[in-house]
Amino acid sequence: MNILAIDTSTDWCGIALIQNEKCKYNIEEQIPRKHAEKLPRFYESLRDQTNLDELNLNALAVSIGPGSFTGLRVGLGFTKGLAFAKELPIIPVPTLQIMAANSGLIKDEFTVMMYSHRDIIYYQRFTSSNIGYKPINEEKVGSWNSIEHTESGTHYGCEKLMANETYPSTHPSAEMTGLLAEKNFNDWVLENPYALEPNYISPFELGPIK
């Protein structure tokens, strides 16, 4: 299976080509507020380095949120454009699940946290096993001090909110977006994805992720 994957859910921007459960090409860079400028260049680089136009792509995968309001819009908009041009389905991949899988944590339960603005974060509980990382509950949004901090977890962008906590940092990636998309293809694929919207979650006014 050939899947082109895109992640722009934080200040990282990435694109990857996944072939049969392996990443064949990956480019990513931490580029705050430059997703719209850089993503097309990353795509051109991938296309030139992999002979993409000659491949039989099965689908496009995109990190669907939660995350940066602008970043998610850029990523999904670019993915929709490719889907329309190439007549391909889209696989929306939950961003916090990408972070969970990227974390490498082997725990019965742990929390994934992503900074939104002020003291507001997105968070979700996961469990890990020999079959992968599975969500225990739905994605939520709330203040840093409103959640339990006595258990294992990972975060992105929450350094300024941490006091005594020592969570490792994990950012979502296009590579993991594509790997999860392939693994969950039958359950997540959308054959007619043009009404797809980012999963913003937050009822608050969002600012850029720092």
N, C-alpha and C positions, 0 to 999 in steps of 0.2 A: 504494500500500500504506500502511496506517495501523498504526503500532506505538507502543504506550505503553511507555516504557523507564524503569527504576529502577536507581539506583546508591546503595548504602549500604556499600560495601566498605572505606571509610576513615572518617576523621572528617568527611568531606564527605557530604552527603545531597542527592540530586537526583532529579528526575522530569522527563521530556521527552516530547513528542509528535512523532513523526517521520511525515511524509507525503511519499511519493514522493521519498525521498533528501534531504529538507530538514527542518530542525527548525522546527516551527511554534510551539512553546511550550517554555520551559525555565525551571525554577526550581531553584536549588541554593544551599546554604549550608554553611559549615563549622561543625558543631554537635556537638562531641564528646559522646558518650553521651546524645544526645537524639533519635536516629533514630526510636525508637518513638513519641515524642511528636510530632515534626515531620512525618514522612512522610505520615500521614493528612491533615494540614492542607495539605501541598503538593498532594496528590491532589485535595482539594476545590477548591483554587484553580485547578488546571489544568482540572478538570471545569467550573467556572463560567466560566472565560475562553475555553474552546474549544468549548462545547456537546458535550462528549465523549459524552454519552449518545446523541446523535443520529448519531454516527459509526459506520461499520462497521469496527470494529477487526479486524485480521487476526491479531494476536498480541500477547503481552506479552513484553518483554525484560528481563532482569535480569543485573546483574554478579554472576557466580557464584563469584568468588574466584580466587586467594587474597586474604586481607585480614583485616579485623577479625572475630574470631569472633562477637561480638554483632551487629555491623553486618550481616554476611552473613545471619545468622539472621533479623533483622528484615526485611531486604529481600526475601528469598525467601519468608518467611512471608506478608508482605503481598501479594506477587505471586501466590502460590498461592491466596490467598483470592479475589483478583480473577478469577483463571483459573477457579476453580470456579464463582463467581457468574455469570460471563459466558460460560462454556463456551468458553474460548479456550486455544490452545496457548501454551507458554512457550518462549522462545529463551534458553538460558543462554549468556552471553557471557564469555569468559575475561578477568579483570580486567587482567592484565599486557598482554594484547593491546590492551585499551582504552587503557592508558597509552602503549603504543608508538605507536598511531595519533594520540593527543593530542599527542605530543611534537613532531611536525613534523620529526624528524630524518631527513635524507636520507643514509643510510650503507649501505654493503654489509652491515655487521654492527654491531650495538650491543646493549648490555645494559640491560634494564629492571630496576630494583631497588625493592623496597618494604619498609619497616621492619616487623618483627614485634614483637620484644621483646629486651631486653638488646643483644647485638651480632648478633642473628639477623635475616636478611633473606630475603625471597622474591626470586628472580631468574630471568631467562630471556633468551635471545639471540633477536634479531630481525634481519630484513633488510628494507629498504625498496626499492620500485621503483615504476614507473608503474602497477602494478596493486594497490598497497597494501602493508600491513605484514604480513609472514608470520613465524611462529615458526620458528626453526632447530632448537630442541630443546624438551624438556618443561620445565615449571615445576620449579624446585628450591628447596630451603631450605638455608641454611647460614650460617656466620659471615661477617661483613663482610670479614675478613682472609683468608678462604679462597678468594676469587674474584679474578680478574685485573682490575686497575684501570688498565691502561695504554691502554685503548681507549675509544671513545665510549660514552656511556650517558646515562640519565636516571633519576631516583629520586623517591620520595616518602617523606618522614619520616626520612631518613637523615642529616640535618645533623650530629647529634651524633657520628656515626661517621666522618665525613669528616675527613681530615687534609690531604693535599695535593691531593685530588680536587676538581674544580670542576664536577660534573655539574649540569645544569639540573634544576629541580624540575617534575614533571608529576603532576597528580592525575587519577584516573579520573573520568568524568562520565557522567551519564545520556544526554546528547546523543550522545556517541560510542558508548555502549552500544546505543542505538537504530539509529544509522547502520550499525554493524557487523552488528547483527541482521538488518537489511533486506538488506544485501549478501550475507550468508551464510545467508539464510533456509532454503533447501532442504537445506543440509547440517546445520544446527544445530537446527532446530525439533523440539520434542517435543510430539506430539499428546496424549499421556497423561503429563503431567509430575508427577503427584502424589507419586511416590517420589523425586523429584529432591532432592539434598542439596547444600549448599555444598561447594566444592572447598577444603577447609581446608589440605591438603598437609602442614602441619607436624606432625612427631611430638612436638614440644615442647609444654609447657604455654604457651598463648598469653596474653599480657596485652593491654591496650588499646593501640591505636596512638596514639602521642603526636603 
